[in-house]
Amino acid sequence: MITRIFLSCFAIGLLFACTPKTQQQTTETKPTQPPVTEKTKNPCPTFSDAPNPDLALEEFVLYRDFMKMNDWNNAFKKWEYVHKNAPAADGKRTSVFTDGMKFYEYFMSQDSSKKEEYISKIFQLYDEMEKCYPEGGMVTGLKAFDYFFKYPDRISKEEQYALFKKSIEMDEGEPRYFILNPFTSLLVDLTLEEKVPIEEAQRYNEMIRNAISKGLAECKGTECDNWNIINEYAPARLEALESVENFYDCAYYKNKYYPSFEADPKNCDVIIEVYSRLKWGKCPEDDPQLMALDAAYNENCRTAAGPTCNDLLKDGKYRDAVKCLEELLPNISDNKGKAQYNFLIAQIYFVYLKNYPRARQYALEAARQRPGWGQPYLLIGTMYASSGPLCGPGRGWDSQVVVWPAIDMWTKAKNIDSSVASEANKLINQYTQYMPTMEDIFQRLKKPGDSFYVPCWIQESTIIRAKP
């Protein structure tokens, strides 16, 4: 029999591993387009190349003024003239092309029957822009950005990923800031789906982290806002690759987890958590920090009952620990004991293996076997709240809506089990601030109290609520 499992994110001090990260959503860092360099002459007509240069410049200024006044029809007529005669504007900016995209996006919002036609025109403009501004990966990155955030169903995730890679290669391995979050999202998804080789994913993982470090160190003024947004999302999303064996090395796990042991060296929960991470990272047996953890385990945590499922967990053998627990289940005679084992399996899937659907499956089985127990619902709510980076394409609606089913679960937990009410209320109060605003809700022609279906892996119906 298992003697002790040190896993509960709510019963022990491991919130550093389980804290929801809804505030760390995939963030749509809006791309700004830097002036084109003078290295090469623009191959497309500029104002000075137009039949009437003064008229071309005048029409450019006028159509942009009309756009600011939301007079789209008059603006479009003048834009057409500029696009035909001076698409490269002054040769240093892509405004004519990107403004054209805004026109077609506006027309699309007014007449959905022509959606495909307008989208095709948008990407025709991208093709033209690439010919006019072939230097570097900016235009390719912008195209990939729009596919990811605006038109994700138009090409596959693999094709989007390939476009981002092309942009990075064209920029000689230094990714532009606005592609980092969507590229990170695709990299993680495709790696977990085994569609990107581990070696390639490791290379881009390092590239992303280095770019963020450099960006944070060198940014100035308001440009730091974008780097802070990226730093909120990308590292958190890359954590999912901890579930891939041999992805991160020993040094990664020591740097990330060992400080928690140093802060609390006699806490068995912390000892097992950190020891297992270092073992998962293939730290050698003679590693001084692993040896210190082993000594602390023997002194404070080891029992006389011999090897247990807990030892497998401690050794970073997560799947073996799950198998061990599953094999013990038939020998448990009471439902309360079975519920505890299923709950522990759920926690292993969530905390270590990052498999949320499987974790929910075992948590619900635990709840079924032990009616009136709130811990499984606290765990499910925590998983939902942690899914902002997984389910949301931007800092906003799609990432924030995961809070609603999370609150549903935390509310259910406290309603059926008063012993978890304090923890549930703490989480509800903490994450209420991450719900969509009333303005966001009204913009989508919805209102608080409406039913809402949350997609992604969650697939739950909930109630719309506004941020207080």
The 8 nearest C-alpha neighbors of each residue, nearest first, counted from 0:
[[1, 2, 327, 307, 304, 308, 330, 331],
 [0, 2, 307, 3, 308, 309, 4, 324],
 [1, 3, 0, 307, 4, 304, 302, 309],
 [2, 4, 1, 5, 309, 307, 308, 302],
 [5, 3, 309, 6, 2, 1, 343, 308],
 [6, 4, 268, 7, 3, 267, 271, 309],
 [5, 7, 4, 8, 268, 343, 346, 11],
 [6, 8, 10, 9, 11, 5, 346, 343],
 [7, 9, 13, 11, 14, 10, 17, 6],
 [10, 8, 7, 11, 12, 14, 13, 374],
 [9, 11, 7, 8, 12, 6, 13, 5],
 [12, 10, 9, 8, 7, 13, 268, 6],
 [11, 13, 14, 8, 10, 268, 9, 269],
 [14, 12, 15, 8, 16, 11, 17, 269],
 [13, 15, 17, 18, 16, 8, 12, 9],
 [16, 14, 13, 17, 18, 12, 8, 259],
 [17, 15, 14, 13, 18, 350, 8, 351],
 [18, 16, 14, 15, 8, 19, 350, 13],
 [17, 19, 14, 15, 16, 20, 381, 385],
 [20, 18, 385, 384, 381, 21, 17, 382],
 [21, 19, 385, 23, 22, 18, 384, 387],
 [20, 22, 387, 23, 384, 385, 19, 24],
 [21, 23, 20, 24, 433, 387, 231, 394],
 [24, 22, 232, 231, 21, 20, 388, 25],
 [25, 23, 388, 387, 394, 232, 26, 22],
 [26, 24, 393, 388, 392, 232, 394, 391],
 [25, 27, 393, 394, 24, 28, 228, 180],
 [26, 28, 393, 29, 394, 25, 392, 180],
 [27, 29, 177, 26, 225, 30, 228, 229],
 [30, 28, 27, 177, 31, 225, 26, 144],
 [31, 29, 177, 28, 32, 141, 176, 178],
 [30, 32, 33, 29, 177, 28, 141, 34],
 [31, 33, 30, 34, 93, 92, 137, 35],
 [32, 34, 35, 31, 92, 36, 91, 137],
 [35, 33, 91, 92, 36, 32, 93, 90],
 [34, 36, 91, 92, 33, 37, 90, 132],
 [37, 35, 38, 34, 91, 39, 134, 33],
 [36, 38, 39, 35, 40, 91, 41, 90],
 [39, 37, 36, 40, 35, 134, 41, 91],
 [40, 38, 37, 41, 36, 134, 42, 35],
 [39, 41, 42, 37, 38, 90, 43, 36],
 [40, 42, 43, 90, 131, 39, 132, 87],
 [43, 41, 131, 40, 44, 130, 132, 39],
 [42, 44, 131, 41, 87, 45, 86, 85],
 [45, 43, 85, 48, 87, 86, 49, 84],
 [44, 46, 85, 88, 87, 48, 89, 47],
 [47, 45, 52, 85, 49, 48, 88, 89],
 [46, 48, 52, 45, 49, 44, 89, 85],
 [49, 47, 45, 44, 46, 50, 52, 85],
 [48, 50, 52, 84, 51, 46, 47, 85],
 [51, 49, 52, 48, 84, 47, 55, 54],
 [50, 52, 49, 54, 53, 55, 47, 46],
 [53, 51, 49, 46, 55, 47, 54, 50],
 [52, 54, 56, 55, 51, 57, 46, 47],
 [55, 53, 57, 51, 56, 52, 58, 59],
 [54, 56, 52, 58, 57, 53, 81, 46],
 [57, 55, 59, 53, 54, 58, 46, 52],
 [56, 58, 54, 60, 59, 55, 53, 61],
 [59, 57, 61, 55, 60, 56, 77, 62],
 [60, 58, 56, 57, 62, 61, 55, 81],
 [61, 59, 57, 63, 58, 62, 64, 56],
 [62, 60, 58, 64, 63, 59, 57, 65],
 [61, 63, 74, 65, 64, 59, 77, 60],
 [62, 64, 66, 60, 65, 61, 59, 67],
 [65, 63, 61, 67, 66, 62, 60, 68],
 [64, 66, 62, 68, 74, 70, 63, 67],
 [67, 65, 69, 63, 68, 64, 70, 71],
 [66, 68, 64, 65, 69, 63, 70, 62],
 [67, 69, 65, 66, 70, 64, 71, 63],
 [70, 68, 66, 71, 67, 65, 74, 72],
 [71, 69, 65, 68, 66, 72, 73, 74],
 [70, 72, 74, 69, 73, 66, 75, 65],
 [71, 73, 75, 74, 70, 76, 65, 69],
 [74, 72, 76, 75, 71, 70, 77, 65],
 [73, 75, 62, 71, 65, 72, 77, 76],
 [74, 76, 78, 72, 77, 73, 71, 79],
 [77, 75, 79, 73, 78, 74, 72, 80],
 [76, 78, 80, 79, 74, 75, 62, 58],
 [77, 79, 75, 81, 80, 76, 62, 82],
 [80, 78, 82, 76, 77, 81, 75, 83],
 [79, 81, 77, 83, 78, 82, 84, 76],
 [82, 80, 78, 85, 84, 83, 79, 55],
 [83, 81, 86, 79, 80, 85, 84, 78],
 [82, 84, 80, 81, 79, 85, 86, 78],
 [83, 85, 81, 49, 82, 80, 86, 44],
 [84, 86, 45, 44, 46, 81, 88, 87],
 [87, 85, 82, 88, 95, 44, 81, 84],
 [86, 88, 45, 90, 85, 43, 44, 89],
 [89, 87, 45, 85, 90, 86, 46, 95],
 [88, 90, 45, 91, 46, 87, 92, 47],
 [91, 89, 87, 88, 45, 41, 92, 35],
 [92, 90, 35, 34, 89, 36, 93, 88],
 [91, 93, 34, 94, 35, 90, 88, 89],
 [92, 94, 96, 95, 97, 87, 91, 128],
 [95, 93, 97, 96, 92, 98, 88, 87],
 [96, 94, 98, 97, 93, 86, 99, 82],
 [95, 97, 99, 98, 94, 93, 124, 100],
 [96, 98, 100, 94, 99, 95, 93, 101],
 [99, 97, 101, 95, 100, 96, 94, 102],
 [100, 98, 96, 102, 97, 101, 95, 103],
 [99, 101, 97, 121, 103, 98, 102, 104],
 [100, 102, 98, 104, 99, 103, 105, 97],
 [103, 101, 99, 105, 100, 104, 106, 98],
 [102, 104, 106, 100, 105, 117, 101, 107],
 [103, 105, 107, 101, 102, 106, 100, 108],
 [104, 106, 102, 108, 103, 107, 101, 109],
 [107, 105, 103, 109, 108, 104, 110, 102],
 [106, 108, 104, 110, 105, 109, 111, 114],
 [107, 109, 105, 106, 110, 111, 104, 114],
 [110, 108, 106, 107, 111, 105, 104, 112],
 [111, 109, 107, 112, 108, 113, 106, 114],
 [110, 112, 114, 113, 107, 108, 109, 106],
 [113, 111, 110, 114, 115, 107, 116, 109],
 [114, 112, 116, 111, 115, 110, 117, 107],
 [113, 115, 111, 117, 107, 116, 112, 118],
 [116, 114, 118, 117, 113, 119, 112, 111],
 [115, 117, 119, 113, 114, 118, 120, 112],
 [118, 116, 120, 114, 119, 103, 115, 121],
 [117, 119, 121, 115, 120, 116, 114, 122],
 [118, 120, 116, 122, 117, 121, 115, 123],
 [121, 119, 123, 117, 118, 122, 124, 116],
 [122, 120, 118, 124, 100, 119, 123, 117],
 [121, 123, 125, 124, 119, 120, 126, 118],
 [124, 122, 120, 126, 125, 121, 119, 127],
 [125, 123, 127, 122, 121, 126, 96, 128],
 [124, 126, 122, 128, 123, 127, 129, 121],
 [127, 125, 123, 129, 124, 128, 122, 130],
 [128, 126, 124, 130, 125, 129, 123, 131],
 [127, 129, 125, 131, 130, 126, 132, 124],
 [130, 128, 132, 126, 133, 127, 131, 138],
 [131, 129, 127, 128, 133, 132, 126, 42],
 [130, 132, 128, 43, 129, 42, 41, 133],
 [131, 133, 129, 130, 134, 128, 41, 138],
 [134, 132, 129, 130, 131, 135, 138, 136],
 [133, 135, 132, 136, 169, 137, 39, 35],
 [136, 134, 169, 170, 137, 133, 166, 138],
 [135, 137, 166, 169, 170, 139, 138, 140],
 [138, 136, 140, 139, 135, 141, 166, 175],
 [137, 139, 141, 140, 136, 129, 142, 128],
 [140, 138, 142, 136, 166, 141, 137, 143],
 [139, 141, 137, 143, 166, 138, 142, 163],
 [142, 140, 144, 138, 139, 143, 137, 145],
 [141, 143, 139, 145, 144, 140, 138, 146],
 [142, 144, 146, 140, 145, 141, 162, 159],
 [145, 143, 141, 147, 142, 146, 140, 148],
 [146, 144, 149, 148, 142, 147, 143, 141],
 [147, 145, 150, 143, 151, 144, 149, 148],
 [146, 148, 151, 144, 145, 149, 143, 150],
 [147, 149, 145, 146, 144, 150, 151, 392],
 [150, 148, 145, 146, 147, 151, 144, 152],
 [149, 151, 146, 152, 153, 147, 148, 145],
 [152, 150, 147, 146, 153, 149, 148, 154],
 [153, 151, 150, 154, 155, 146, 147, 156],
 [152, 154, 151, 150, 155, 146, 147, 149],
 [155, 153, 152, 158, 151, 156, 159, 146],
 [156, 154, 158, 157, 159, 152, 153, 151],
 [157, 155, 159, 158, 160, 154, 185, 151],
 [156, 158, 160, 155, 159, 161, 189, 185],
 [159, 157, 161, 155, 160, 156, 154, 162],
 [158, 160, 156, 162, 161, 157, 143, 155],
 [159, 161, 157, 163, 158, 162, 156, 185],
 [160, 162, 164, 158, 159, 163, 165, 157],
 [163, 161, 165, 159, 164, 160, 143, 166],
 [162, 164, 166, 160, 165, 161, 140, 143],
 [165, 163, 161, 167, 162, 166, 168, 160],
 [164, 166, 162, 168, 163, 167, 169, 161],
 [165, 167, 136, 163, 169, 140, 139, 164],
 [168, 166, 174, 170, 164, 172, 165, 169],
 [167, 169, 171, 165, 170, 172, 166, 164],
 [170, 168, 136, 135, 166, 171, 167, 165],
 [169, 171, 167, 135, 136, 168, 173, 172],
 [172, 170, 168, 169, 173, 167, 174, 135],
 [171, 173, 167, 168, 170, 174, 169, 206],
 [172, 174, 170, 171, 167, 175, 210, 206],
 [175, 173, 167, 172, 176, 170, 178, 179],
 [174, 176, 177, 178, 173, 179, 137, 167],
 [175, 177, 179, 178, 174, 226, 28, 225],
 [178, 176, 28, 30, 179, 175, 29, 180],
 [179, 177, 176, 181, 182, 180, 175, 140],
 [178, 180, 182, 176, 177, 181, 183, 207],
 [179, 181, 183, 182, 233, 178, 25, 229],
 [182, 180, 184, 183, 178, 179, 185, 147],
 [181, 183, 185, 179, 184, 180, 178, 186],
 [184, 182, 186, 180, 181, 185, 179, 233],
 [183, 185, 181, 182, 187, 186, 188, 180],
 [186, 184, 188, 182, 187, 183, 189, 160],
 [187, 185, 183, 189, 184, 188, 190, 182],
 [186, 188, 190, 184, 185, 189, 191, 183],
 [189, 187, 185, 191, 190, 186, 192, 184],
 [188, 190, 192, 194, 186, 191, 187, 195],
 [191, 189, 195, 193, 187, 192, 188, 194],
 [190, 192, 193, 188, 189, 187, 240, 243],
 [191, 193, 189, 190, 194, 188, 195, 187],
 [194, 192, 190, 191, 195, 189, 196, 197],
 [193, 195, 189, 192, 190, 196, 191, 157],
 [194, 196, 190, 193, 189, 197, 200, 199],
 [197, 195, 199, 198, 200, 194, 193, 190],
 [196, 198, 200, 199, 201, 195, 246, 190],
 [199, 197, 201, 200, 196, 202, 246, 195],
 [200, 198, 202, 196, 201, 197, 203, 195],
 [199, 201, 197, 203, 202, 198, 204, 196],
 [202, 200, 204, 198, 199, 203, 197, 205],
 [201, 203, 199, 205, 200, 204, 198, 206],
 [202, 204, 206, 200, 205, 201, 207, 199],
 [203, 205, 201, 207, 206, 202, 200, 208],
 [206, 204, 208, 203, 202, 207, 209, 201],
 [207, 205, 203, 209, 204, 208, 210, 202],
 [208, 206, 210, 204, 205, 209, 203, 211],
 [207, 209, 211, 205, 210, 206, 212, 204],
 [210, 208, 212, 206, 211, 207, 205, 213],
 [211, 209, 207, 213, 208, 212, 214, 206],
 [210, 212, 214, 208, 209, 213, 215, 207],
 [213, 211, 209, 215, 210, 214, 216, 208],
 [212, 214, 216, 210, 211, 215, 217, 209],
 [215, 213, 211, 217, 216, 212, 218, 210],
 [214, 216, 212, 213, 218, 217, 226, 211],
 [215, 217, 213, 214, 218, 212, 211, 219],
 [216, 218, 214, 215, 213, 219, 223, 212],
 [219, 217, 223, 215, 214, 222, 216, 220],
 [220, 218, 222, 223, 221, 217, 215, 216],
 [219, 221, 222, 223, 218, 224, 217, 225],
 [220, 222, 223, 224, 219, 225, 218, 226],
 [221, 223, 224, 220, 225, 219, 218, 226],
 [222, 224, 226, 218, 221, 225, 219, 220],
 [225, 223, 227, 222, 226, 221, 228, 220],
 [226, 224, 228, 223, 227, 222, 28, 229],
 [225, 227, 223, 229, 228, 224, 215, 230],
 [228, 226, 230, 224, 229, 225, 223, 231],
 [227, 229, 225, 231, 226, 230, 224, 26],
 [230, 228, 226, 232, 231, 227, 233, 180],
 [229, 231, 227, 228, 232, 233, 226, 234],
 [232, 230, 23, 228, 229, 227, 233, 235],
 [231, 233, 23, 229, 25, 235, 230, 24],
 [232, 234, 236, 235, 180, 229, 230, 237],
 [235, 233, 237, 236, 232, 238, 230, 231],
 [236, 234, 238, 233, 237, 232, 231, 23],
 [237, 235, 233, 238, 234, 239, 388, 232],
 [236, 238, 234, 239, 235, 240, 233, 187],
 [239, 237, 235, 240, 236, 241, 234, 242],
 [238, 240, 237, 241, 236, 242, 353, 187],
 [241, 239, 242, 238, 243, 237, 187, 246],
 [242, 240, 239, 243, 238, 247, 246, 244],
 [241, 243, 352, 240, 353, 239, 244, 351],
 [244, 242, 240, 241, 246, 245, 191, 352],
 [243, 245, 246, 242, 279, 241, 280, 247],
 [246, 244, 247, 243, 280, 248, 281, 279],
 [245, 247, 244, 243, 248, 201, 241, 240],
 [248, 246, 245, 251, 280, 241, 249, 252],
 [249, 247, 280, 251, 250, 245, 246, 281],
 [248, 250, 280, 282, 252, 251, 281, 277],
 [249, 251, 253, 248, 252, 254, 280, 282],
 [252, 250, 254, 249, 248, 253, 247, 255],
 [251, 253, 255, 249, 254, 250, 277, 256],
 [254, 252, 257, 250, 256, 255, 251, 249],
 [255, 253, 251, 252, 256, 250, 257, 258],
 [254, 256, 252, 253, 251, 257, 258, 250],
 [257, 255, 253, 258, 273, 252, 259, 254],
 [256, 258, 253, 260, 259, 273, 254, 255],
 [259, 257, 261, 260, 256, 262, 255, 254],
 [260, 258, 262, 257, 261, 256, 263, 269],
 [261, 259, 264, 263, 257, 262, 258, 269],
 [260, 262, 258, 264, 259, 263, 257, 265],
 [261, 263, 259, 260, 258, 264, 257, 265],
 [262, 264, 260, 261, 265, 266, 259, 269],
 [265, 263, 260, 261, 266, 262, 270, 295],
 [266, 264, 263, 267, 299, 295, 270, 269],
 [265, 267, 269, 268, 264, 263, 270, 299],
 [268, 266, 270, 269, 300, 271, 265, 299],
 [267, 269, 5, 266, 271, 270, 272, 11],
 [268, 270, 272, 266, 267, 271, 260, 273],
 [271, 269, 267, 273, 272, 268, 274, 266],
 [270, 272, 313, 274, 268, 269, 273, 275],
 [271, 273, 269, 275, 270, 274, 268, 276],
 [274, 272, 276, 270, 275, 271, 256, 269],
 [275, 273, 271, 277, 276, 272, 270, 313],
 [274, 276, 315, 313, 314, 278, 272, 273],
 [277, 275, 279, 273, 278, 274, 315, 252],
 [278, 276, 280, 274, 279, 275, 282, 252],
 [277, 279, 281, 275, 315, 280, 276, 314],
 [280, 278, 315, 276, 281, 277, 275, 244],
 [279, 281, 249, 277, 248, 278, 282, 276],
 [282, 280, 278, 279, 249, 283, 277, 248],
 [281, 283, 249, 277, 278, 280, 286, 284],
 [284, 282, 286, 285, 281, 289, 278, 249],
 [283, 285, 286, 282, 289, 290, 287, 278],
 [286, 284, 283, 287, 290, 289, 282, 288],
 [285, 287, 289, 283, 284, 288, 290, 282],
 [288, 286, 290, 289, 285, 291, 284, 292],
 [289, 287, 291, 290, 286, 292, 257, 253],
 [288, 290, 292, 286, 291, 287, 293, 274],
 [289, 291, 293, 287, 288, 292, 286, 294],
 [292, 290, 288, 294, 289, 293, 287, 295],
 [291, 293, 295, 289, 290, 294, 274, 296],
 [294, 292, 290, 296, 295, 291, 289, 297],
 [295, 293, 297, 291, 296, 292, 298, 290],
 [294, 296, 292, 298, 293, 297, 299, 291],
 [295, 297, 300, 293, 299, 294, 298, 301],
 [298, 296, 301, 294, 295, 299, 300, 293],
 [297, 299, 295, 296, 294, 300, 301, 293],
 [300, 298, 296, 297, 295, 265, 301, 267],
 [299, 301, 296, 267, 297, 298, 302, 295],
 [300, 302, 297, 296, 299, 303, 298, 304],
 [303, 301, 304, 300, 305, 2, 297, 3],
 [304, 302, 305, 301, 306, 2, 300, 307],
 [303, 305, 302, 306, 2, 307, 1, 0],
 [304, 306, 303, 307, 302, 301, 310, 2],
 [307, 305, 310, 304, 308, 309, 311, 1],
 [308, 306, 309, 310, 1, 305, 311, 2],
 [309, 307, 311, 320, 310, 323, 1, 312],
 [308, 310, 312, 307, 311, 4, 313, 3],
 [311, 309, 313, 307, 312, 308, 306, 314],
 [312, 310, 314, 308, 316, 320, 309, 313],
 [311, 313, 309, 315, 310, 314, 320, 316],
 [314, 312, 275, 310, 271, 311, 315, 274],
 [313, 315, 275, 311, 312, 316, 278, 310],
 [314, 316, 275, 279, 278, 312, 313, 317],
 [317, 315, 311, 319, 312, 314, 318, 320],
 [316, 318, 320, 319, 312, 315, 321, 311],
 [317, 319, 321, 320, 316, 322, 352, 323],
 [318, 320, 322, 316, 321, 317, 323, 311],
 [319, 321, 323, 317, 311, 308, 318, 322],
 [322, 320, 318, 324, 319, 323, 344, 325],
 [321, 323, 319, 325, 320, 324, 326, 318],
 [324, 322, 320, 326, 321, 325, 308, 319],
 [323, 325, 327, 321, 326, 322, 320, 328],
 [326, 324, 322, 328, 327, 323, 321, 329],
 [327, 325, 323, 324, 328, 322, 329, 330],
 [326, 328, 324, 325, 330, 329, 323, 331],
 [327, 329, 325, 331, 330, 326, 337, 324],
 [330, 328, 331, 327, 326, 332, 325, 337],
 [331, 329, 328, 327, 332, 326, 0, 337],
 [330, 332, 328, 329, 333, 337, 336, 327],
 [331, 333, 330, 334, 336, 329, 337, 328],
 [334, 332, 335, 336, 331, 337, 338, 368],
 [333, 335, 337, 336, 368, 338, 369, 332],
 [334, 336, 338, 333, 337, 369, 339, 368],
 [335, 337, 339, 338, 334, 333, 331, 340],
 [338, 336, 334, 340, 339, 335, 331, 328],
 [337, 339, 365, 335, 341, 336, 368, 340],
 [340, 338, 342, 336, 337, 341, 343, 335],
 [339, 341, 343, 337, 342, 338, 344, 336],
 [342, 340, 344, 338, 365, 361, 343, 339],
 [341, 343, 345, 339, 362, 340, 344, 365],
 [344, 342, 346, 340, 345, 341, 339, 347],
 [343, 345, 341, 347, 346, 342, 321, 340],
 [346, 344, 358, 342, 361, 348, 343, 362],
 [345, 347, 349, 343, 344, 348, 350, 342],
 [346, 348, 344, 351, 350, 349, 345, 343],
 [349, 347, 352, 358, 345, 354, 346, 353],
 [348, 350, 353, 346, 347, 358, 355, 354],
 [351, 349, 347, 346, 348, 353, 352, 17],
 [352, 350, 347, 353, 348, 349, 242, 317],
 [351, 353, 242, 348, 354, 349, 350, 347],
 [354, 352, 349, 351, 348, 355, 350, 242],
 [353, 355, 348, 352, 349, 357, 356, 358],
 [354, 356, 358, 357, 349, 353, 359, 382],
 [357, 355, 359, 358, 354, 360, 456, 457],
 [358, 356, 360, 359, 355, 354, 361, 348],
 [357, 359, 345, 355, 348, 360, 356, 361],
 [360, 358, 362, 356, 357, 361, 363, 379],
 [359, 361, 357, 363, 358, 362, 356, 364],
 [360, 362, 364, 345, 341, 363, 358, 359],
 [361, 363, 359, 365, 375, 342, 364, 345],
 [364, 362, 366, 365, 360, 361, 359, 367],
 [365, 363, 361, 367, 366, 362, 368, 360],
 [364, 366, 338, 362, 368, 341, 363, 367],
 [365, 367, 363, 369, 364, 368, 370, 375],
 [368, 366, 364, 365, 369, 370, 363, 338],
 [367, 369, 365, 334, 338, 366, 364, 370],
 [368, 370, 366, 367, 335, 338, 372, 365],
 [371, 369, 372, 366, 367, 368, 415, 373],
 [370, 372, 415, 416, 373, 369, 366, 412],
 [373, 371, 370, 416, 374, 369, 366, 415],
 [372, 374, 412, 416, 376, 375, 419, 371],
 [373, 375, 377, 376, 372, 378, 412, 419],
 [376, 374, 362, 378, 377, 373, 366, 379],
 [377, 375, 379, 378, 412, 408, 374, 373],
 [378, 376, 374, 380, 409, 375, 379, 412],
 [377, 379, 381, 375, 376, 380, 374, 382],
 [380, 378, 376, 382, 381, 377, 359, 375],
 [381, 379, 405, 408, 383, 377, 382, 378],
 [380, 382, 378, 384, 379, 383, 19, 385],
 [383, 381, 385, 379, 380, 384, 378, 386],
 [382, 384, 380, 405, 386, 385, 381, 401],
 [383, 385, 381, 19, 402, 386, 21, 382],
 [386, 384, 19, 20, 382, 383, 21, 387],
 [387, 385, 389, 383, 384, 388, 390, 382],
 [386, 388, 398, 21, 24, 391, 390, 389],
 [389, 387, 24, 25, 386, 391, 390, 236],
 [388, 390, 386, 387, 391, 236, 184, 25],
 [391, 389, 387, 455, 386, 388, 398, 392],
 [390, 392, 398, 397, 387, 393, 388, 389],
 [393, 391, 25, 397, 148, 390, 398, 26],
 [394, 392, 26, 25, 27, 391, 395, 24],
 [393, 395, 26, 24, 25, 27, 398, 396],
 [396, 394, 393, 399, 398, 397, 435, 24],
 [395, 397, 399, 398, 400, 435, 394, 439],
 [398, 396, 391, 399, 400, 395, 392, 393],
 [397, 399, 391, 387, 396, 400, 395, 24],
 [398, 400, 396, 434, 401, 397, 395, 402],
 [399, 401, 402, 403, 398, 397, 396, 434],
 [402, 400, 399, 403, 384, 383, 404, 398],
 [403, 401, 405, 400, 384, 404, 399, 406],
 [402, 404, 406, 405, 401, 400, 407, 461],
 [405, 403, 407, 406, 402, 461, 401, 408],
 [406, 404, 380, 402, 383, 408, 403, 407],
 [405, 407, 409, 403, 408, 404, 410, 427],
 [408, 406, 404, 410, 405, 409, 411, 403],
 [409, 407, 380, 411, 405, 376, 406, 410],
 [408, 410, 412, 406, 423, 377, 411, 407],
 [411, 409, 407, 408, 412, 413, 406, 414],
 [410, 412, 408, 414, 409, 413, 407, 415],
 [413, 411, 373, 409, 376, 410, 414, 415],
 [414, 412, 420, 416, 410, 417, 415, 411],
 [413, 415, 411, 412, 416, 410, 417, 420],
 [414, 416, 371, 413, 412, 411, 373, 417],
 [417, 415, 413, 373, 418, 371, 372, 414],
 [416, 418, 420, 419, 413, 415, 414, 421],
 [419, 417, 416, 420, 421, 413, 373, 422],
 [420, 418, 417, 422, 421, 413, 416, 423],
 [421, 419, 413, 417, 423, 422, 418, 424],
 [420, 422, 424, 423, 419, 425, 418, 413],
 [421, 423, 425, 419, 424, 420, 426, 9],
 [424, 422, 420, 409, 426, 425, 421, 419],
 [425, 423, 427, 421, 426, 422, 420, 428],
 [424, 426, 422, 428, 423, 427, 429, 421],
 [427, 425, 429, 423, 424, 428, 430, 422],
 [428, 426, 424, 430, 429, 425, 431, 406],
 [429, 427, 425, 431, 426, 430, 424, 432],
 [428, 430, 426, 427, 431, 425, 432, 433],
 [431, 429, 432, 433, 427, 428, 426, 402],
 [430, 432, 433, 428, 434, 429, 427, 466],
 [431, 433, 430, 434, 466, 429, 467, 428],
 [434, 432, 430, 431, 399, 435, 22, 466],
 [433, 435, 466, 399, 431, 432, 465, 402],
 [436, 434, 465, 466, 439, 399, 396, 433],
 [435, 437, 466, 439, 465, 438, 440, 434],
 [436, 438, 440, 465, 439, 441, 435, 466],
 [437, 439, 441, 436, 440, 442, 435, 443],
 [440, 438, 436, 442, 437, 441, 435, 443],
 [439, 441, 437, 438, 443, 442, 445, 446],
 [442, 440, 444, 438, 443, 445, 439, 446],
 [441, 443, 439, 444, 440, 438, 445, 437],
 [442, 444, 441, 445, 440, 439, 446, 438],
 [445, 443, 441, 442, 440, 446, 439, 438],
 [446, 444, 441, 443, 440, 449, 447, 442],
 [445, 447, 449, 440, 441, 448, 444, 463],
 [448, 446, 463, 464, 449, 465, 445, 462],
 [447, 449, 463, 462, 446, 450, 464, 445],
 [450, 448, 463, 447, 462, 446, 451, 445],
 [449, 451, 462, 461, 463, 448, 460, 452],
 [452, 450, 461, 460, 462, 463, 449, 453],
 [451, 453, 460, 459, 461, 454, 458, 450],
 [452, 454, 458, 459, 460, 451, 457, 455],
 [453, 455, 458, 457, 452, 456, 459, 390],
 [456, 454, 457, 390, 458, 453, 389, 391],
 [455, 457, 458, 454, 356, 390, 355, 453],
 [456, 458, 455, 459, 454, 453, 383, 356],
 [459, 457, 454, 453, 456, 455, 452, 460],
 [460, 458, 453, 457, 452, 461, 404, 454],
 [461, 459, 452, 451, 453, 450, 458, 462],
 [460, 462, 451, 450, 404, 452, 459, 403],
 [463, 461, 450, 448, 449, 451, 464, 403],
 [464, 462, 447, 448, 449, 451, 450, 461],
 [463, 465, 447, 462, 448, 466, 434, 403],
 [466, 464, 436, 437, 435, 434, 467, 447],
 [465, 467, 434, 436, 432, 435, 431, 464],
 [466, 465, 432, 431, 436, 434, 437, 464]]
